[in-house]
Amino acid sequence: MGVVEIWDAMEVAEEARENGTSDIPSSSLTVDIKLPLPQMKPKIIGLCKDIFKNWSHLDDSCFSVETVSGGITNLLLKVSVREDNGHEVSLTVRLYGPNTEYVIDRKRELQAIGYLSAAGFGARLLGVFGNGMVQSFINARTLSPSDMRKPKLAAEIARQLCKFHQVQIPGSQEPQLWNDIFKFLEQASVLNFDDSEKQKKYDTISFEKVKNAVVELKDLTDLLNAPVVFAHNDLLSGNLMHNEDEEKLYFIDFEYGSYSYRGYDIGNHFNEYAGFDCDYSLYPDKDAQYLFFRHYLQPEKPQEVSEEALVALYVETNSYMLASHLYWALWALIQAKMSPIDFDYLGYFFLRYNEYKRRKEACFSLAQTYLARSGSG
């Protein structure tokens, strides 16, 4: 283990104390996310025994470990344990991807997760360790991008998001969106790649133009006075789970969560309709958006939402949708340099940035017309 990893592991327990989760068991152990599952399994078992002392005497054969999902920032494992009484207990171990601290504030995540869990969102936090956390296992299937477009599920996501946005997280409620984007911009604009082809592609980026785009969009959205809420900020299909039998929807993975603008969280979610193939022709049309807005604004009486409220949220969402493209474009550049995961992050930058440029004129025109009519511009 490197010096930085040792230092991070030592800080786990201290962070838990600072964030009011001191009753959560912690371990200084780390597990290398790059290990193949057969080599990782004994380390995961050792970790579970270290965190949960009542399992320390169990034979390793009482544990089974399987991969649930491997995203581009995390690895999710299901651990099943056969206890002395014959009962089987399942939990989830989440390993953070290497270098994700460049784009994710783990202290912020750890603070929020306890409050969100208490409000009924996500899995319960059961333990923390050097490079990850242990949570309760959710018995549900992960949604696909096409699921999110189904009217019944879209309405339920909207209702749940309304409740999510009402959760109060202690501390500063200053929106972090533009702070994060400017931080990403600063980091992304000074990269150097060992791969000459990557460097050649990177050198075609005009960061002056990107910065101007960020400033121009911030100035426009500031005029909308969008409500500030604690936002999920990464509500893609992989972070939505559904139990059909119980008809229960779960939001998971709050690592990008922060106080932000209501319209950003919704616009970012709508961008994820494009799915893993990034087919932005699947972005929801006005009717689909209005269905979502009705169930978000008045979950109990969706048909009573006024046209004025629908128009306002439509403008807000489709303005901040552009910010989502800029955020993830800059995020991708940092990942292109820092992440060991085999993914074309550099290509993803151009995909998101080009979609921003394609949609910009229509979205700016929509917002400027609305502001002129409402006397806010």
C-alpha positions as CSV (number, residue, x, y, z in Angstrom):
1,M,0.0,0.0,0.0
2,G,1.3,3.5,-0.9
3,V,1.8,6.3,1.5
4,V,-1.3,8.2,0.2
5,E,-3.4,5.0,0.6
6,I,-2.2,4.5,4.2
7,W,-3.0,8.1,5.0
8,D,-6.5,7.8,3.4
9,A,-7.1,4.6,5.4
10,M,-6.1,6.3,8.6
11,E,-8.6,9.1,7.9
12,V,-11.6,6.8,7.5
13,A,-12.4,6.6,11.2
14,E,-11.8,10.3,11.7
15,E,-14.1,11.2,8.8
16,A,-16.8,9.0,10.3
17,R,-16.5,10.8,13.6
18,E,-16.6,14.2,11.9
19,N,-19.7,13.3,9.9
20,G,-21.8,11.9,12.7
21,T,-21.4,8.3,11.6
22,S,-19.1,7.3,14.5
23,D,-21.4,4.4,15.3
24,I,-20.6,2.9,11.9
25,P,-17.9,0.2,12.1
26,S,-14.7,1.1,10.2
27,S,-11.6,-0.6,9.0
28,S,-8.3,0.8,7.7
29,L,-8.0,-2.1,5.2
30,T,-8.0,-1.4,1.5
31,V,-8.8,-3.8,-1.4
32,D,-7.2,-3.4,-4.8
33,I,-10.1,-2.9,-7.3
34,K,-7.9,-4.2,-10.2
35,L,-7.6,-7.7,-8.7
36,P,-9.4,-10.5,-10.5
37,L,-12.4,-11.8,-8.5
38,P,-10.8,-15.1,-7.3
39,Q,-7.8,-13.1,-5.8
40,M,-10.1,-10.4,-4.5
41,K,-12.5,-12.8,-2.7
42,P,-10.2,-13.6,0.3
43,K,-9.4,-9.9,0.8
44,I,-13.1,-9.1,0.8
45,I,-13.8,-11.8,3.3
46,G,-11.0,-10.6,5.5
47,L,-12.4,-7.0,5.2
48,C,-15.9,-8.2,6.3
49,K,-14.4,-10.1,9.3
50,D,-12.4,-7.0,10.3
51,I,-15.5,-4.7,10.1
52,F,-18.0,-7.1,11.6
53,K,-16.3,-8.8,14.5
54,N,-19.2,-11.3,15.1
55,W,-18.1,-12.9,11.8
56,S,-14.4,-13.1,12.6
57,H,-14.7,-16.7,13.7
58,L,-16.5,-18.0,10.6
59,D,-14.8,-20.2,8.1
60,D,-14.1,-18.6,4.7
61,S,-16.4,-21.2,3.2
62,C,-19.3,-19.4,4.9
63,F,-18.8,-16.4,2.5
64,S,-19.7,-16.1,-1.1
65,V,-18.6,-13.1,-3.2
66,E,-20.0,-12.1,-6.6
67,T,-19.9,-9.0,-8.8
68,V,-23.1,-7.0,-9.0
69,S,-21.9,-4.3,-11.4
70,G,-18.7,-2.5,-12.4
71,G,-19.3,1.1,-13.4
72,I,-16.7,3.5,-14.6
73,T,-16.0,4.8,-11.1
74,N,-17.0,1.9,-8.8
75,L,-17.0,-1.9,-8.4
76,L,-20.1,-3.3,-6.6
77,L,-19.9,-6.7,-5.0
78,K,-22.6,-8.8,-3.3
79,V,-21.3,-10.7,-0.2
80,S,-23.5,-13.5,1.2
81,V,-22.7,-14.9,4.7
82,R,-24.0,-18.1,6.2
83,E,-24.1,-17.4,9.9
84,D,-23.9,-20.0,12.8
85,N,-27.7,-20.2,13.0
86,G,-27.9,-21.2,9.3
87,H,-29.4,-17.8,8.2
88,E,-27.9,-16.2,5.2
89,V,-27.2,-12.5,5.3
90,S,-26.4,-10.4,2.2
91,L,-24.7,-7.0,1.9
92,T,-23.0,-4.9,-0.7
93,V,-19.3,-3.9,-0.8
94,R,-18.6,-0.9,-2.9
95,L,-14.9,-0.3,-4.0
96,Y,-14.0,3.2,-5.1
97,G,-12.2,3.4,-8.5
98,P,-8.6,4.6,-8.4
99,N,-8.0,8.3,-8.5
100,T,-11.8,9.1,-8.2
101,E,-10.9,11.6,-5.4
102,Y,-10.0,14.0,-8.2
103,V,-13.7,14.2,-9.2
104,I,-15.6,13.0,-6.1
105,D,-15.7,14.5,-2.7
106,R,-15.9,11.4,-0.5
107,K,-16.2,13.4,2.7
108,R,-19.3,15.1,1.3
109,E,-20.7,11.8,0.2
110,L,-20.2,10.1,3.6
111,Q,-21.9,13.0,5.3
112,A,-24.9,12.9,3.1
113,I,-25.5,9.2,2.9
114,G,-26.6,8.8,6.6
115,Y,-29.3,11.5,6.2
116,L,-30.5,10.2,2.8
117,S,-30.6,6.6,4.2
118,A,-32.6,7.9,7.2
119,A,-35.1,9.5,4.8
120,G,-35.5,6.1,3.0
121,F,-33.2,6.6,0.1
122,G,-30.6,4.0,-1.0
123,A,-29.0,1.3,1.0
124,R,-28.1,1.6,4.7
125,L,-24.5,2.4,5.5
126,L,-23.1,-0.5,7.5
127,G,-19.4,0.1,7.5
128,V,-16.6,2.1,5.9
129,F,-13.0,1.1,5.0
130,G,-9.9,2.5,3.3
131,N,-11.2,2.7,-0.2
132,G,-14.9,1.9,0.0
133,M,-18.0,1.3,2.0
134,V,-20.3,-1.6,3.0
135,Q,-24.1,-1.2,2.6
136,S,-27.2,-3.2,3.0
137,F,-28.1,-5.3,0.0
138,I,-31.1,-4.1,-2.1
139,N,-33.2,-6.9,-3.6
140,A,-34.1,-5.3,-6.9
141,R,-33.1,-5.1,-10.5
142,T,-31.1,-2.2,-12.0
143,L,-33.1,-0.2,-14.5
144,S,-32.1,0.0,-18.2
145,P,-32.1,3.3,-20.0
146,S,-35.3,2.3,-21.9
147,D,-37.1,1.6,-18.5
148,M,-36.7,5.3,-17.6
149,R,-38.7,6.3,-20.6
150,K,-41.8,4.2,-19.6
151,P,-44.5,6.6,-18.4
152,K,-45.3,4.7,-15.3
153,L,-41.7,4.4,-14.1
154,A,-41.0,8.0,-15.2
155,A,-43.8,9.2,-13.0
156,E,-42.5,7.2,-10.1
157,I,-38.9,8.5,-10.6
158,A,-40.4,12.1,-10.6
159,R,-42.3,11.4,-7.3
160,Q,-39.2,10.0,-5.6
161,L,-37.1,12.8,-6.9
162,C,-39.5,15.3,-5.3
163,K,-39.0,13.6,-2.0
164,F,-35.3,13.4,-2.5
165,H,-35.0,17.1,-3.1
166,Q,-36.8,17.8,0.2
167,V,-34.1,16.0,2.3
168,Q,-32.0,18.6,4.3
169,I,-28.3,17.8,4.7
170,P,-26.6,19.8,7.4
171,G,-23.9,22.3,6.5
172,S,-23.6,24.9,3.7
173,Q,-26.4,24.8,1.2
174,E,-24.5,26.8,-1.3
175,P,-24.9,25.2,-4.8
176,Q,-21.8,23.4,-5.9
177,L,-22.4,23.0,-9.6
178,W,-20.4,25.9,-11.0
179,N,-17.7,25.5,-8.3
180,D,-17.3,21.9,-9.5
181,I,-17.3,22.8,-13.2
182,F,-14.7,25.6,-12.8
183,K,-12.6,23.2,-10.7
184,F,-12.8,20.6,-13.4
185,L,-12.0,23.2,-16.1
186,E,-8.9,24.2,-14.2
187,Q,-7.7,20.6,-13.8
188,A,-8.7,19.6,-17.4
189,S,-6.9,22.5,-19.1
190,V,-3.3,21.5,-18.0
191,L,-3.2,17.8,-18.8
192,N,-0.4,16.0,-20.6
193,F,-0.7,12.5,-22.1
194,D,2.0,10.0,-22.7
195,D,0.1,8.6,-25.6
196,S,0.8,10.8,-28.6
197,E,-2.5,10.2,-30.3
198,K,-4.4,11.2,-27.1
199,Q,-2.2,14.3,-26.8
200,K,-2.9,15.2,-30.5
201,K,-6.7,15.0,-29.8
202,Y,-6.4,16.8,-26.6
203,D,-4.5,19.7,-28.2
204,T,-7.4,20.4,-30.6
205,I,-9.5,21.6,-27.6
206,S,-9.8,25.3,-27.2
207,F,-10.2,25.8,-23.4
208,E,-10.8,29.5,-23.9
209,K,-13.9,28.5,-25.8
210,V,-14.9,26.0,-23.2
211,K,-14.5,28.6,-20.5
212,N,-16.5,31.2,-22.4
213,A,-19.3,28.6,-22.8
214,V,-19.3,27.9,-19.1
215,V,-19.4,31.6,-18.1
216,E,-22.1,32.4,-20.7
217,L,-24.3,29.5,-19.5
218,K,-23.8,30.4,-15.8
219,D,-24.8,34.0,-16.5
220,L,-28.0,32.9,-18.3
221,T,-29.0,30.3,-15.7
222,D,-28.4,32.7,-12.9
223,L,-31.3,34.8,-14.2
224,L,-33.7,31.8,-13.8
225,N,-33.4,31.9,-10.0
226,A,-33.8,28.1,-9.9
227,P,-34.5,26.5,-6.5
228,V,-31.5,25.0,-4.8
229,V,-32.0,21.5,-3.5
230,F,-29.8,18.6,-2.4
231,A,-29.4,16.9,-5.8
232,H,-28.4,13.4,-6.8
233,N,-26.6,14.7,-9.8
234,D,-26.0,11.3,-11.4
235,L,-29.5,9.8,-11.9
236,L,-28.7,7.4,-14.7
237,S,-30.4,4.0,-15.1
238,G,-27.5,2.3,-13.3
239,N,-28.4,4.3,-10.1
240,L,-32.1,3.3,-10.2
241,M,-33.3,0.0,-8.9
242,H,-36.8,-1.4,-9.0
243,N,-38.5,-4.3,-7.1
244,E,-41.4,-5.3,-9.3
245,D,-43.1,-7.5,-6.6
246,E,-43.1,-4.6,-4.1
247,E,-43.4,-1.9,-6.8
248,K,-40.7,-0.1,-5.0
249,L,-38.1,2.2,-6.6
250,Y,-34.7,2.8,-5.1
251,F,-32.2,5.6,-5.8
252,I,-28.6,4.5,-5.1
253,D,-25.0,5.8,-5.2
254,F,-24.9,9.4,-4.0
255,E,-21.2,10.0,-4.6
256,Y,-21.9,13.0,-6.9
257,G,-24.6,14.4,-4.6
258,S,-24.4,18.0,-3.5
259,Y,-26.6,21.1,-3.2
260,S,-27.3,22.2,-6.7
261,Y,-30.1,23.5,-8.9
262,R,-33.4,21.6,-9.3
263,G,-33.4,21.9,-13.1
264,Y,-29.8,20.6,-13.3
265,D,-30.7,17.3,-11.5
266,I,-33.7,16.8,-13.8
267,G,-31.9,17.9,-17.0
268,N,-29.0,15.6,-16.2
269,H,-31.5,12.7,-15.7
270,F,-33.1,13.5,-19.1
271,N,-29.7,13.4,-20.8
272,E,-29.4,9.8,-19.4
273,Y,-32.3,8.7,-21.6
274,A,-29.6,8.5,-24.3
275,G,-28.3,5.4,-22.6
276,F,-24.9,3.9,-22.9
277,D,-24.8,4.4,-26.6
278,C,-25.3,8.2,-26.1
279,D,-28.2,8.3,-28.5
280,Y,-29.4,11.8,-27.8
281,S,-32.3,11.5,-30.2
282,L,-33.9,9.7,-27.2
283,Y,-33.9,12.9,-25.1
284,P,-37.5,13.3,-23.9
285,D,-39.9,15.5,-25.9
286,K,-42.0,18.2,-24.4
287,D,-45.0,15.8,-23.6
288,A,-42.7,13.3,-21.9
289,Q,-41.1,16.1,-19.9
290,Y,-44.5,17.6,-18.9
291,L,-45.6,14.2,-17.6
292,F,-42.5,14.0,-15.4
293,F,-42.9,17.6,-14.2
294,R,-46.5,17.1,-13.2
295,H,-45.6,14.1,-11.0
296,Y,-42.6,16.0,-9.6
297,L,-44.3,19.3,-8.8
298,Q,-47.5,17.8,-7.4
299,P,-47.1,14.0,-6.7
300,E,-50.6,13.7,-5.2
301,K,-52.4,15.8,-7.8
302,P,-50.4,15.9,-11.0
303,Q,-53.2,17.1,-13.1
304,E,-53.6,20.3,-11.1
305,V,-50.1,21.6,-12.0
306,S,-50.5,25.0,-13.7
307,E,-49.3,25.7,-17.2
308,E,-47.2,28.5,-15.8
309,A,-45.4,26.1,-13.5
310,L,-44.8,23.6,-16.3
311,V,-43.4,26.3,-18.6
312,A,-41.0,27.6,-15.9
313,L,-39.7,24.1,-15.1
314,Y,-39.4,23.3,-18.8
315,V,-37.2,26.3,-19.4
316,E,-35.2,25.7,-16.2
317,T,-34.5,22.1,-17.0
318,N,-33.6,22.6,-20.7
319,S,-31.2,25.4,-19.8
320,Y,-29.4,23.4,-17.0
321,M,-29.4,20.3,-19.3
322,L,-26.6,22.1,-21.2
323,A,-24.6,22.4,-18.0
324,S,-24.8,18.7,-17.6
325,H,-23.1,18.2,-20.9
326,L,-20.3,20.6,-19.9
327,Y,-19.9,19.0,-16.5
328,W,-19.5,15.5,-17.8
329,A,-17.4,16.6,-20.8
330,L,-14.8,18.2,-18.4
331,W,-15.1,15.2,-16.0
332,A,-14.2,12.9,-18.9
333,L,-11.0,14.8,-19.6
334,I,-9.8,14.3,-16.1
335,Q,-10.7,10.7,-16.2
336,A,-8.9,10.3,-19.5
337,K,-5.7,11.2,-17.6
338,M,-6.4,9.7,-14.2
339,S,-8.5,6.5,-14.7
340,P,-6.9,3.1,-15.3
341,I,-10.3,1.9,-16.7
342,D,-10.3,1.0,-20.4
343,F,-12.8,3.5,-21.6
344,D,-12.6,6.2,-24.3
345,Y,-12.9,9.2,-22.0
346,L,-11.4,11.5,-24.5
347,G,-13.9,10.5,-27.1
348,Y,-16.6,11.0,-24.5
349,F,-15.5,14.6,-23.9
350,F,-16.1,15.4,-27.6
351,L,-19.4,13.6,-27.6
352,R,-20.8,15.6,-24.7
353,Y,-19.2,18.9,-25.8
354,N,-20.5,18.6,-29.3
355,E,-24.0,17.8,-28.0
356,Y,-23.8,20.9,-25.9
357,K,-22.9,23.0,-29.0
358,R,-25.7,21.3,-31.1
359,R,-28.4,22.1,-28.5
360,K,-27.1,25.5,-27.3
361,E,-28.8,27.9,-29.7
362,A,-32.3,26.4,-29.3
363,C,-32.0,26.3,-25.5
364,F,-30.6,29.8,-25.1
365,S,-33.4,31.1,-27.3
366,L,-36.0,29.3,-25.2
367,A,-34.6,30.8,-22.0
368,Q,-34.1,34.3,-23.3
369,T,-37.6,34.5,-24.7
370,Y,-39.0,33.3,-21.4
371,L,-37.0,35.8,-19.4
372,A,-38.0,38.6,-21.7
373,R,-41.7,37.8,-21.3
374,S,-41.5,37.4,-17.6
375,G,-39.4,40.6,-17.2
376,S,-36.5,38.8,-15.6
377,G,-34.0,39.2,-18.4
